């Protein structure tokens, strides 16, 4: 079950980015000037990229920054949660090899 949740966390927003870009490329072009930032967002911060495209077309207000920060925290927790959850597994592997 844990692998399914991890797969959805890592692949879910990336699939959303691809589908949204295919369905509405004009919105992406309105938000981003170049293709570099969406590609980096796809690879590194997919939840933040999705949120920025969702709220960034008309500029960012105070509440929009809060949502953007929340999406950034979700991205960080996706990366940090895997390392924290596997910390005991790494210790067990080292003990077996020694």
N, C-alpha and C positions, 0 to 999 in steps of 0.2 A: 504494500500500500504506500509505503514511503517513497518508493521509486516512481510511482504514478504521480504523486503530488509534486515531486521534484521535477519530473518531466513537464508537467503542466505549467509550473512556475517558470521554467526556463524556455519552453517552446511556445506557450500560450500567447504572450505578448508579441513574439516575433511573427507568429502566424497572423495575428491581428494587424501588425504593421504591413505585411505583404498584401493581405486582403484589402485593407483600407487604401493602400496605395494604388492597387489595381482598380478599385471602384471609384476613387475620387482623387486622381493625381493633381487636379487643379488646387485643391486645398493644401497639398504638400508643397506645391510650388509657391503658394502664397505665403506659407510660413517659413520655408527655407529657401535661401538664394542659390545654394550649391547642393550637390548630391553628397558631399563629404559628411556633413553633419548627420543627415538621416542614416547613412551607412554606419557611422560610428555609434549612433544611438541604437541602431539595430543590434550591433555586436556587444556593446557595453552596458547601455542603460535603456532597455526596451520599454519599461513602464514609464519612465520619465519622458521618453520620446513620444509615446502615445498620448500622454497627458498634455505635453506641449503642443502637439498638433491639434488636440481637442480644444484647448483654451487659448492658443497663441495667435490665432488668425486676426483677432481684433485688438491685439495688445494685451498686456497683463495688468490686472488691477491687484489690489491688496489680497483679496480672497483667492485669486488665481495663483499667487505665489505660495499660499498655504497648500493648495492642491498639488502644485509642482513639487514642493518639499516633501509631501507625503508620498508621492510617486518615487522620488529619489530614495526615501527611506525604505520603501518596498524593494527597490533594486538592491540596495545595500544589504538588506536582510536576506535576500535570495542568495547572495554570495557568501555572506558571513554565517548564515544558518547551516550551510552544508559543512563548513569547516568546524563549527562548534559541535554539530551533531556527530561528526566522525572522529572527534578527538580521542575517544577511548579506543576506537578501532585501530587507530594508528599506534597507540601504545601497546595494544595486544600483539600486533604484527611485529613490532620491534622486540618484544620479549620472546616470541617464538623463534625468531631468527638468531637471537643471542645464545 
